[in-house]
Amino acid sequence: MRQKLFKAILAVAVLGLPGVAQAHVGFLVEPSVGWHIGHADNTGSTADMDFRGLGFDLKAALVSGNFEIGALGGYGLMHDNDDPLSAPADQWLNVGAFAGYYFHPLRISLRAGYDFVSNQTFGGGSGNGNRGNGFRFGLLGHVARHIALSAEYLMTTVTASTQGPVKSYYPKTSQPKENSFLVSLSVPFQG
């Protein structure tokens, strides 16, 4: 369902670009910093957890008319809500692509993306962690020329886990899910 929705949004964006071929084609660079909160549901396991932490994103896109299509990268330092500061932070790394549409009169952008890589390295330097992928949907509102506030909802599926030298792959029916919300302040530069 989510893959079909993302493909439909991406198709609309790609098919809409030739219609605005006469419009100016520009480039967007958008760094952001924000607060990330979420929940990891480990499919019936007692290891479910809530987490929060600082997130950094960088988006780069081609912009034509109202459409934008590009790549994104994110880095985060997350803590378990039950033990927020005593343990070292988990490190998160996301790499993906996104498409968006900018509504000029409202000064907002609607965006949808797919994280091809979503890695989590557990704190403490053990090298243990999770790998996955997932979708993201967001809304960005411009509050000034180079200042914007955004909210994104991320839905990540964990496909593999590394514990020491052992890498385990989860069957599709029992892949853990991580849902999170990122509120951030960004500085979009477009040329």
C-alpha positions as CSV (number, residue, x, y, z in Angstrom):
1,M,0.0,0.0,0.0
2,R,2.7,2.5,1.0
3,Q,4.9,1.6,-2.0
4,K,1.9,2.1,-4.4
5,L,1.2,5.5,-2.8
6,F,4.8,6.6,-3.1
7,K,5.1,5.4,-6.7
8,A,1.9,7.4,-7.5
9,I,3.2,10.6,-5.9
10,L,6.6,10.1,-7.7
11,A,4.8,9.5,-11.0
12,V,2.8,12.7,-10.7
13,A,5.9,14.7,-9.9
14,V,7.9,13.2,-12.8
15,L,5.1,13.5,-15.3
16,G,4.4,17.1,-14.2
17,L,8.0,18.2,-14.8
18,P,7.7,18.3,-18.7
19,G,4.7,20.5,-18.4
20,V,6.7,23.1,-16.7
21,A,9.8,22.7,-18.9
22,Q,9.6,26.4,-19.9
23,A,9.8,27.4,-16.3
24,H,13.1,28.2,-14.5
25,V,14.9,25.1,-13.3
26,G,16.7,25.7,-10.1
27,F,18.6,23.9,-7.4
28,L,17.5,23.6,-3.7
29,V,19.8,23.0,-0.8
30,E,18.1,22.7,2.6
31,P,19.9,21.9,5.8
32,S,17.8,21.4,8.9
33,V,18.0,20.5,12.6
34,G,15.1,19.2,14.7
35,W,13.7,17.1,17.5
36,H,12.8,13.4,16.7
37,I,10.4,11.3,18.8
38,G,9.2,7.8,18.0
39,H,8.2,4.3,18.9
40,A,9.8,1.0,18.0
41,D,7.4,-1.9,17.8
42,N,9.3,-5.2,17.8
43,T,6.3,-7.4,16.8
44,G,5.2,-8.8,20.2
45,S,8.7,-8.7,21.8
46,T,9.1,-7.1,25.2
47,A,11.9,-4.9,23.5
48,D,9.4,-2.3,22.4
49,M,10.6,1.2,23.2
50,D,10.0,4.9,22.8
51,F,12.9,7.1,21.7
52,R,13.8,10.7,21.2
53,G,16.7,12.9,20.2
54,L,18.3,15.4,17.9
55,G,18.1,15.0,14.2
56,F,20.0,16.7,11.3
57,D,18.9,16.5,7.7
58,L,20.2,17.7,4.4
59,K,18.1,17.8,1.3
60,A,19.3,18.7,-2.3
61,A,16.8,18.9,-5.1
62,L,16.1,20.1,-8.6
63,V,13.2,22.5,-8.7
64,S,11.1,23.2,-11.8
65,G,8.0,25.4,-11.4
66,N,6.3,24.1,-8.3
67,F,7.8,20.6,-8.4
68,E,11.0,19.5,-6.6
69,I,12.7,16.1,-6.8
70,G,15.9,15.2,-5.0
71,A,18.0,13.3,-2.5
72,L,18.1,13.5,1.3
73,G,20.4,12.4,4.1
74,G,19.8,12.4,7.8
75,Y,21.8,11.8,11.0
76,G,20.4,11.5,14.5
77,L,21.4,10.9,18.1
78,M,18.6,9.0,19.8
79,H,18.0,7.9,23.4
80,D,15.6,5.4,24.8
81,N,12.9,7.4,26.8
82,D,13.3,5.0,29.8
83,D,17.1,5.7,30.1
84,P,17.5,9.0,28.3
85,L,21.0,10.2,29.4
86,S,22.8,7.5,31.3
87,A,23.5,5.3,28.2
88,P,25.4,6.5,25.1
89,A,23.1,7.6,22.3
90,D,22.2,5.4,19.4
91,Q,23.3,6.8,16.0
92,W,20.9,6.9,13.1
93,L,21.7,7.4,9.4
94,N,19.1,7.8,6.6
95,V,19.7,8.1,2.9
96,G,16.9,8.5,0.4
97,A,15.0,10.4,-2.2
98,F,12.0,12.7,-2.1
99,A,9.5,14.5,-4.3
100,G,7.5,17.6,-3.4
101,Y,5.1,20.2,-4.6
102,Y,5.3,23.9,-3.5
103,F,2.0,25.8,-3.1
104,H,3.1,29.4,-3.7
105,P,0.0,31.2,-2.2
106,L,0.2,29.3,1.0
107,R,4.0,29.2,1.2
108,I,4.0,25.4,2.0
109,S,5.5,22.3,0.5
110,L,4.1,18.8,0.6
111,R,6.7,16.1,0.4
112,A,6.9,12.3,0.2
113,G,10.1,10.3,0.2
114,Y,11.6,6.9,0.6
115,D,14.7,6.1,2.7
116,F,16.7,3.4,0.9
117,V,19.0,3.1,3.8
118,S,18.0,3.5,7.5
119,N,20.7,2.3,9.8
120,Q,20.8,2.4,13.6
121,T,24.0,1.8,15.4
122,F,23.5,1.1,19.1
123,G,25.4,3.3,21.6
124,G,28.5,2.1,23.4
125,G,30.6,1.4,20.3
126,S,29.7,-2.3,20.0
127,G,29.0,-2.0,16.3
128,N,25.6,-3.8,16.9
129,G,22.6,-2.3,15.2
130,N,19.6,-2.5,12.8
131,R,19.2,-1.9,9.1
132,G,16.0,-1.0,7.3
133,N,14.2,1.2,4.9
134,G,11.0,3.2,4.9
135,F,8.7,6.0,3.8
136,R,8.4,9.6,5.0
137,F,5.8,12.2,4.5
138,G,6.1,15.9,5.4
139,L,4.8,19.4,5.4
140,L,7.2,22.4,5.2
141,G,6.0,26.0,5.9
142,H,8.1,29.0,5.0
143,V,8.1,31.6,7.8
144,A,10.6,33.9,6.2
145,R,12.8,33.9,3.0
146,H,15.4,31.5,4.2
147,I,13.6,30.0,7.3
148,A,11.1,27.2,7.3
149,L,9.5,24.9,9.8
150,S,8.8,21.3,8.9
151,A,7.1,18.2,10.3
152,E,7.8,14.8,8.9
153,Y,6.3,11.4,9.7
154,L,8.7,8.5,9.1
155,M,7.7,4.8,8.8
156,T,10.7,2.5,9.0
157,T,10.8,-1.3,8.6
158,V,13.7,-3.1,10.2
159,T,15.0,-5.8,7.8
160,A,18.2,-6.9,9.5
161,S,19.9,-6.8,12.8
162,T,23.6,-7.2,13.7
163,Q,24.7,-8.5,17.0
164,G,28.5,-9.0,17.2
165,P,29.6,-11.0,14.1
166,V,26.1,-12.3,13.4
167,K,23.8,-10.6,11.0
168,S,20.2,-11.8,11.1
169,Y,17.5,-11.0,8.5
170,Y,13.9,-10.8,9.7
171,P,11.1,-12.6,7.8
172,K,8.6,-10.2,6.2
173,T,5.9,-11.3,8.6
174,S,7.9,-10.3,11.8
175,Q,9.9,-7.3,10.7
176,P,9.9,-4.7,13.5
177,K,8.4,-1.3,12.7
178,E,9.6,2.1,13.8
179,N,7.3,5.1,13.5
180,S,8.6,8.5,14.3
181,F,7.9,12.2,14.0
182,L,10.5,14.9,13.2
183,V,9.9,18.6,13.8
184,S,12.7,20.7,12.5
185,L,13.9,24.2,11.6
186,S,15.4,24.4,8.1
187,V,17.3,27.0,6.0
188,P,16.3,26.4,2.4
189,F,18.5,28.0,-0.3
190,Q,17.2,28.0,-3.8
191,G,19.0,29.2,-6.9
